[in-house]
Amino acid sequence: MSSADSYKVSSLKDKVTLITGASSGIGAGTALLFAKLGAQLALNGRDLDNLTKIAKECEECGSSKPLLVPGDLTNEDTVRKTVEQTISHFGRLDVLINSAGILAMGTIETADLAQYDKVMNVNVRSVFHLTQLCVPHLIKTKGSIVNVSSVNGQRSFPGVLPYCMSKSAIDQFTRCVALELACKQVRVNSVCPGVIVTEVHKRAGLDEEQYKQFLEKCKVTHALGRPGEVDEVAHSIAFLASDAATFITGVNLPVDGGRHAMCPRISLSYPNQTQTTSGEPAGPISDQKLRAALAAGPSGGSARLEEAPMCHRLHFPQREA
Ligand SMILES: NC(=O)c1ccc[n+]([C@@H]2O[C@H](COP(=O)([O-])OP(=O)(O)OC[C@H]3O[C@@H](n4cnc5c(N)ncnc54)[C@H](OP(=O)(O)O)[C@@H]3O)[C@@H](O)[C@H]2O)c1
């Protein structure tokens, strides 16, 4: 491989790139990385102050002045104007990064239809609409699309039902559109992050203390033993968008410290003796109790399974403090 081939991600230089969610988190980090790589940027977000701040940082990284196309992407006029202004300013579009998204806490028992509609409108409907309007321009440039999905699209988690559904939809959207546009040489991929340190979880309702605990728990919920950083996702997005990935389309790429590959296992001993009060000795639990816990399922009956380092530990509530 020649040295030039080693740096194919540098093909993003001068590529006209529209990034949504660019006012915060993963989208903002991606804007900064693309700026460093010399891309020409059109940035969308709702918070104009934040968007302006990120645009200034992009310029400080050496990029030409980004075009700001602010607004709420659930508004159809905003979506149309975003594409029209990008094309009229730059004359073409090479890359679309769909990063805008929201998280909401809700189960089948607690999420109302308003929450369902809100999450689906932002995370799926607006992505469908914006992509649809960008596609004719991306066909002309044989460009590429990277969607920001989530490990929640590939794996199932209780408590964030509409969000998980929305990200599964994005994974399927990515694969289907990839097949539809492959004959036109437009590549379509997604990144599927695990927990990444951004504003999204606090915006979904976690207070500072809960967020701290949530990040602490990432040491056991992610195989690499930590949450991820925005920059780590941004580099994966740049890879997929660039000529470094010319033979990759229809991929939902986990960027999650191995979380997608983890599988619950049963620990056959009490993990923490301080959690039992009945005076029973630590050590292997009986097959009978194991079977009872398994039969009861993760949340049912008198025993429950709780996520723990690389396994699921058995807890018997009647014996806990
Ligand atoms: N952080 C994680 O752990 C994680 C994990 C997996 C996947 N993701 C995905 O990564 C993407 C980016 O999230 P993040 O973590 O970077 O969160 P974030 O810091 O909260 O950023 C979310 C971005 O989306 C924009 N946005 C939200 N609703 C919008 C709307 N209706 N119209 C236009 N823009 C809108 C926000 O704009 P304003 O701030 O200007 O309102 C902001 O720029 C999301 O799709 C999220 O689902 C995140």
The ligand as an SDF file (V2000), in Angstrom:
LIG
                    3D

 48 52  0  0  0  0  0  0  0  0999 V2000
  -24.3630    9.9580   23.6020 N   0  0  0  0  0  0  0  0  0  0  0  0
  -24.6490    8.6770   23.5250 C   0  0  0  0  0  0  0  0  0  0  0  0
  -24.4010    7.9060   24.4670 O   0  0  0  0  0  0  0  0  0  0  0  0
  -25.2450    8.1250   22.2690 C   0  0  0  0  0  0  0  0  0  0  0  0
  -25.2190    6.7250   22.1040 C   0  0  0  0  0  0  0  0  0  0  0  0
  -25.7560    6.1750   20.9670 C   0  0  0  0  0  0  0  0  0  0  0  0
  -26.3000    7.0100   19.9920 C   0  0  0  0  0  0  0  0  0  0  0  0
  -26.3280    8.3520   20.1760 N   0  0  0  0  0  0  0  0  0  0  0  0
  -26.9280    9.1720   19.1160 C   0  0  0  0  0  0  0  0  0  0  0  0
  -26.0350   10.1840   18.7390 O   0  0  0  0  0  0  0  0  0  0  0  0
  -26.7640   11.2620   18.1570 C   0  0  0  0  0  0  0  0  0  0  0  0
  -26.2430   12.5520   18.7440 C   0  0  0  0  0  0  0  0  0  0  0  0
  -26.5470   12.5540   20.1330 O   0  0  0  0  0  0  0  0  0  0  0  0
  -25.5500   13.1970   21.2040 P   0  0  0  0  0  0  0  0  0  0  0  0
  -25.1950   12.1430   22.1550 O   0  0  0  0  0  0  0  0  0  0  0  0
  -24.5200   13.9480   20.5040 O   0  0  0  0  0  0  0  0  0  0  0  0
  -26.5960   14.1500   21.9510 O   0  0  0  0  0  0  0  0  0  0  0  0
  -26.6630   15.6960   22.2010 P   0  0  0  0  0  0  0  0  0  0  0  0
  -25.3730   16.2000   22.7440 O   0  0  0  0  0  0  0  0  0  0  0  0
  -27.8960   15.8870   23.0000 O   0  0  0  0  0  0  0  0  0  0  0  0
  -26.8760   16.2920   20.7450 O   0  0  0  0  0  0  0  0  0  0  0  0
  -28.0700   16.0890   20.0690 C   0  0  0  0  0  0  0  0  0  0  0  0
  -28.0860   16.9760   18.8430 C   0  0  0  0  0  0  0  0  0  0  0  0
  -29.3120   16.7530   18.1230 O   0  0  0  0  0  0  0  0  0  0  0  0
  -29.9140   18.0090   17.8540 C   0  0  0  0  0  0  0  0  0  0  0  0
  -31.3610   17.8870   17.7750 N   0  0  0  0  0  0  0  0  0  0  0  0
  -32.1880   17.2720   18.6490 C   0  0  0  0  0  0  0  0  0  0  0  0
  -33.4610   17.4140   18.2480 N   0  0  0  0  0  0  0  0  0  0  0  0
  -33.4360   18.1290   17.0970 C   0  0  0  0  0  0  0  0  0  0  0  0
  -34.4190   18.5970   16.2090 C   0  0  0  0  0  0  0  0  0  0  0  0
  -35.7240   18.3880   16.4220 N   0  0  0  0  0  0  0  0  0  0  0  0
  -34.0310   19.3110   15.1250 N   0  0  0  0  0  0  0  0  0  0  0  0
  -32.7150   19.5620   14.8950 C   0  0  0  0  0  0  0  0  0  0  0  0
  -31.7380   19.1480   15.7120 N   0  0  0  0  0  0  0  0  0  0  0  0
  -32.0910   18.4330   16.7970 C   0  0  0  0  0  0  0  0  0  0  0  0
  -29.4950   18.8980   19.0210 C   0  0  0  0  0  0  0  0  0  0  0  0
  -29.6410   20.2390   18.6500 O   0  0  0  0  0  0  0  0  0  0  0  0
  -29.7500   21.4370   19.7470 P   0  0  0  0  0  0  0  0  0  0  0  0
  -28.8240   21.0860   20.8760 O   0  0  0  0  0  0  0  0  0  0  0  0
  -29.2850   22.6320   18.9890 O   0  0  0  0  0  0  0  0  0  0  0  0
  -31.1730   21.4850   20.1670 O   0  0  0  0  0  0  0  0  0  0  0  0
  -28.0560   18.4610   19.2010 C   0  0  0  0  0  0  0  0  0  0  0  0
  -27.2270   19.1330   18.2770 O   0  0  0  0  0  0  0  0  0  0  0  0
  -28.2340   10.9840   18.4500 C   0  0  0  0  0  0  0  0  0  0  0  0
  -28.8530   10.4910   17.2880 O   0  0  0  0  0  0  0  0  0  0  0  0
  -28.1810    9.9150   19.5320 C   0  0  0  0  0  0  0  0  0  0  0  0
  -29.3150    9.1130   19.5150 O   0  0  0  0  0  0  0  0  0  0  0  0
  -25.8020    8.9400   21.2920 C   0  0  0  0  0  0  0  0  0  0  0  0
  1  2  1  0
  2  3  2  0
  2  4  1  0
  4  5  1  0
  4 48  2  0
  5  6  2  0
  6  7  1  0
  7  8  2  0
  8  9  1  0
  8 48  1  0
  9 10  1  0
  9 46  1  0
 10 11  1  0
 11 12  1  0
 11 44  1  0
 12 13  1  0
 13 14  1  0
 14 15  2  0
 14 16  1  0
 14 17  1  0
 17 18  1  0
 18 19  2  0
 18 20  1  0
 18 21  1  0
 21 22  1  0
 22 23  1  0
 23 24  1  0
 23 42  1  0
 24 25  1  0
 25 26  1  0
 25 36  1  0
 26 27  1  0
 26 35  1  0
 27 28  2  0
 28 29  1  0
 29 30  1  0
 29 35  2  0
 30 31  1  0
 30 32  2  0
 32 33  1  0
 33 34  2  0
 34 35  1  0
 36 37  1  0
 36 42  1  0
 37 38  1  0
 38 39  2  0
 38 40  1  0
 38 41  1  0
 42 43  1  0
 44 45  1  0
 44 46  1  0
 46 47  1  0
M  CHG  2   8   1  16  -1
M  END
$$$$
